[in-house]
Amino acid sequence: MSAHEGRDPDGQATTASHTTATPEQLAAARTARLAYRAGTVEPTSGVAHGLVQANLIAVPADWADDVLLFAQRNPRPCPVLDVLDAGSMRSRLAPDADLRTDIPAYRVWRDGVLTDELDDASAAWEEHPDLVSFLIGCSFTFEAGLVDAGIEIRHRTLGRNVPMYRTSRACSPAGRLRGDLVVSMRPIPAERVADAVRISGRYPAVHGAPVHVGDPASLGVRDLAAPEFGDAPEIEPGEVPVFWACGVTPQSAIMASKPPFALTHAPGHMFITDVPNAAYLA
């Protein structure tokens, strides 16, 4: 089975029509990327429904092996969808896109400190022409399946960014990189939690099933109203907080490990690909 083939919920191989984006989807993705290139800044949850979204981390070439090893040792938060050649800003996941400009917001890190947030990262490639970019699976991908099953995505309803929390669970260190797991949280009605687990579990390449359901203290999260990344959630009576491994985890590793330079997406502001979600059904 090729990297872009998948299986449907019953385990049967999907057809080409299911693993090839429709013209309408491709147009929506291109429209969004061109808007970001022109300066639009917005969280991307719900944008280009049905297409895979990805986190970005780019580092100078001498740190690339550390990032790749960190991702391999921590596949739940860091599922790698693509690794670009040093200096490249074009991904096979969206061949006409430009990683320097087509993400709505970027973060620049120096010695582990966030020094800037930009809507155009061209200067990063000028400063470090050997940047190696990693595109990592994003939970916004499986959100489409939750929505299609009638499960509300609260941050979408409210027009907010998904809440993300740094936990007390250490990732497996790799080379010079270490850091704690970051999770995203979605409040789910108690009677739909099993459905959310089942649906997201079909997408292991984009974080898969939750890492925790229920008491946030078990993750070392002290206050759901104060996420380290994203916006505060609204949880209704009868809902349960459900936590998924998050592709912001590499940013936690950057803060802990202090590489001289790194470029990432801003949390919740993802790279929209041309690949349909069905391509990553397990």
N, C-alpha and C positions, 0 to 999 in steps of 0.2 A: 504494500500500500504506500502511495507517495505521501509526501509531507502535507499536501493539500487535499488528500482524500480523507473521508471520515465515515462514521457509521451513524445510522439513525437510532432512536431510542430503543428499538428492538434488536439492535446489533447487526443490522444489515448494512452493507456498504451503500453509501449515498451515491446518487447518480451525479453525472457532471453538472446537471442543471442545479443541483443543490449545493455544489461546491464552486460554482462560478457566479460571481456577483451579477445581478441584473443591470441593464443599462441605467435604470432609475437609481439603483444604489450607487453605481459608479459616479453618476452625475451628482448625487448628494454628497459623496465623499469629496469629489473634486471641488464642488462649490464651497464646502466648509474649509478645505485647505487653502483655497484662494482667498477666502475671507480672512483667515488667520495670517496669511502672507501680507494682506493689506492692512493688518493691525487690529483686527477684531480679537478681543480677549474674552473667553467664556469657558466655564467647565463644559466638558464634552459628553457627559452622560446623556444618552438619548439622541445624540447627533448621528446621522447616517445609520438609522436603526437597521440591525442585522449584519453590520460589518464589524470586523475585529478592530479593537483599539489597543494601543501599546504604550507602555512606559518607555522612557529613554534614559539611559545613562551613557555618557561619552567621556572617555579618559584618554590621556596620552598613551601612546603605544606601549611604553614601558610598564604601565599598570594594567594592560588589557588581560594578561594571563591571570592576574589576581582576580579581576572581575569575573572572568569566565569560570574559574575554579570556585569562586564564591557562589555563583549561580548554580553550578553543578551540584554543590554540596547542600544547597538550599532551594530545591526545585519548587516547593510550594509557593514561597513568596517571589521567586525569581525564575519563572519558566521562560527560557530564551526562545524567542520566535525568529530572530535574525541577528547575525553579527556581520557588520560591514567591514570591508577592507579599510586599513588605515588611510585616513584622509577622505574617504568617500562620504557623501551625504545623500546617496540614492539607495533605497532598499527595494529588494525584489517584491516586497509586500505592497508597494505602491510605486511603480517604476517612474511615474512622472512627478512624484513629490520631491521636495527638497527639505531635508531634515533641519536645515539652518533657519528656515522661515515658516514652515507649514505646521508648526505646533503653536497653539495660542499663547503659551507662556513658558518661559525657560527660567532655570535657576543656575547661577554661576557660583561655584564653591572654590575657595582658596584655603588650603591648609585646614579643611574641615569646617570652615566658616562660610555661611551664606553671605555673599558680598553684593549680589545684584539679582534682580528679577527683570527679565527682558521679554519683548515680543518678537525679537529678531536676534538670532544667535550667530549671525555671520562673522562677527568679530572673533568669536571663539575659535573658528577654523583658521582665521588669519593669524591668531596668536599661537595656535597649536595645530599646524597643518597635518600632524600625524594622528589626530583624534580617531579612536576606534569606538564606534557606536554600537550599543546593544539595545535591541528592542525586546521588551519583556512583556509577557501577557498581562492583560488588565481585566479586572472583574466587571468593568462596564460591558464586556463582551457577553457574559452570561446573564447580565441584567435583562437583555432582550428576551431570553427564555422565560425569566420570571414574569416579565410584563405580559408576554403572550399567554402565560398560564393564569393570568388574572391576579398576580401578586403585586401590590402597589410598591413602587420604589419611592419612598417618602421624599428623599432629597430632590428627585425629579419633580414631584408634585409641587414642592415648595420653591423650585427654581434655585436650589442651593447646591453646593458642592457636597460630596459624600464625606461623612466624618471618618477620620483616620486617627489611630492611636498607637503610640509607641508602647510596647508591652515590656514585661520583665523577662521574657523568654529570649535567651541568647541564641543567635544563629550559629551554625557551625563555622568556625573561622577558616579562612583560606588565604594562604600567603600573608600579605600585609593587611588584609581586610577582616574586620570583625564588626559586630553590631547586633542590636536587638531587633526582633521581629516587629514589623508594623502590621496592623490589621485595619481593614475597613469594616464598618458596622452598618447593618440595615435592620431596622425594627420590622419584625415579621409577626403577623397574627399567630398565636400559639398553634392553632389548628392547621396552619400552612407551613410550619417549620419543616416537617418531613418532606413536603413537596419542594421547598427551597433547597434542602440538602440534596435531594434526588436530582433536581434539574441542574444545579451548579456542578454536581459531581460528574456530570457527563462531559465537562470541559476541563480536564486536568491540565491542559496547556495554558489555561487562563485562570489558574489558582484552584480550580476544582471545588470540592465540598468545603464547608466551613471548618475552621480549626477549633472553634468553640461556640457553644450555644449557652446563653444564660449569664450567670453572675460575672460581671466584668472584673471583679477583684481577683478571680482565678488567673487572669492574664496580667495582673499588676496594674490594671486600669482603675484609677481611683475616682474619676469623675467623668461620666459620659457627656456631661454638658460642656466639657473643656477639652475637645480633641486637640492634639498637637498639630494636625493638618486638617484642612477642610473646615466645614461649618458645623455648628452644634446641631444635634438632631432633635426632633420632636417625637417622643414615644407615647403612643396612646394606650389607655387601659386595655389589657388583654394581649398586648404585644410583647415579644421576647427579643432582646438584643442578640443578633446573630453576627458572628465575626468571621471574616475571611482573611487569609493571608493576602498581603498587599504589596504591589510593586513599588511602593515608596520605601520598602525595606533597604534598597541600596543607598538611599539618602541617609538613613540611619547609620549605615556602615561608613559612609563618607564622613559624617559628623564624628564618629568614634575613631576612625582610622586616620583621618587627616591627610589624604593625598594632596600633593601640591596644587592640583587643578582637577576639577570635574565639572561637567555640564549635565544637567538633568532637565526633564520637564518639570513644570510646577505641578504639585499634586492636584489631581483631578482634571488637568489640562493635557489631554493625551494626543498621540499621533494616530490619526484615522487612516486605516489601510484600505486597500481594495479587495481584501479577502473576506468572504462571507463566514459568519460564525460556524456554519455547518462544517467547514473545513477542519475544525478542531474538535468535533464531536468524537469522543473515545468509543 
